[in-house]
């Protein structure tokens, strides 16, 4: 059963292109549900992650992604912004076969680290990733 609180959190995550922390999610969800507590938000995020409805991206603090499709993330080492990267990993033979010697791959989470174009001074040497 999905509660109104859980649905509001999930709807928020699916409706944004950013990868917010639990604190940001709490602040945004509280605008719609003023009585919601931090603990409720954290418990629901944990449950949504366990159920495979959201992804958790670990940086300095956990961030969350409502897009559970297969994709990677680019994390800027300076501003800590997280960018989605779609289709860059589709050429990988392991991911195409979805199996390895140790078992079958159901999903993956790959993070690339570097400096985004803004933090790198907009230098054109950065490859376009998405």
N, C-alpha and C positions, 0 to 999 in steps of 0.2 A: 504494500500500500504506500502510495506517495502522498505525503502530507502537503498542505498548502505552503508551509515553510520550505520544504525541500523543493517543491515545484518552483517557487519564487527564486530560490538560489540557482537552480538549473536553468530556468528561463533567462536569468541575468547573464550567466556564463555563456549560454548559447547566443545571446544577443550582442556580445561585445567582441571586438577584434583584439583586445588587449589580453594580457595574462595576469590578472590581478592576484594580489596576495589575499589571504583570508581576512585581514583587517580591512582592505578595500572592499571586498565582497560584503563584509559586515556593515560597513558604512552605507553602501549602496542599497542593500536589501532592507536596511532599517528605514529607508525613505518610504518604502511600501508597507513594511511591517514594523512599526515603531516599537512594539513590545518584544521583538526577537532579541535573544541574548547572544553574546559572543559564543558561549558554550554550545548553544543550539546550532549556530552557523558552523562551528568547528566539527561537531558531531555529524551534521548533515554532509559536509564536505568529505569527511572520512568515509561515510556510508556510500555517497555517490561515487567516490573513487573505487571503493571495494566492489561496487556493482558494475564497474566499467563504464559509467556514464560520463565521467570527466577524467582528465589526466592531471597528474601532479608533476610539476617541473621544479626540481630543486635547484635553487641558486643560493643566495644567502639565507633567504626564507623561502618557504614553499609558495609557489604560484600555481594557478589553476587554469586549465584550458577546457572549454566546453566542446571543442572540436576533437572528437575521438577518432577521426579518420587517420590513416597511416601518413604521418608526416614528421619531419624533423624540426628542430628549433635552432636558431642562431641567437646566442646570448652575448651581448656587448659587454666586454670586460670593464669598460669605463662607466657607462650610464646604466648598465644592468638591464636595459630594455630587451625584451624577448620578441623575436620575429619568427613567424611560421615560415617553413621552407617546404614547399610541396614539390613532388616529382624528382627532386635531386637524387634520391636514393633508389629510384626505380631501375637503374642500370645494374645495381648490385645483384650478382648471381645468387647469393645466399638468400636475399629477400625475395627474389623472383621464385626460387624453388620452395621457399618457406620451410626448409628443413636443413638440419645440420647433422653431423655425426652423433651429437648428444641429444637431439630431439627435434620436434616440429615447432616452428615459430608461429605463434598465434598473432602477435603484434610486436612492435618494437618502439623504443624511444631513443632517439639519437640527438645529442646536443653538440653543436659546433660553437666554439668560443673564439672571439676576435674583437675587432673594433668596427662598429657600424659606420656608415658613411658620414654621419654627422660628427661623431667623435674622432674620426680620422681626418677631419678637416675637409670633407667632401672630395677627397682625392679620388680620381677616377680609376685608380689601380685596384680598387675593391671589385671583385666579381659580383655581378647581379645574381642573387640567389633565388628570387621568386618573381 
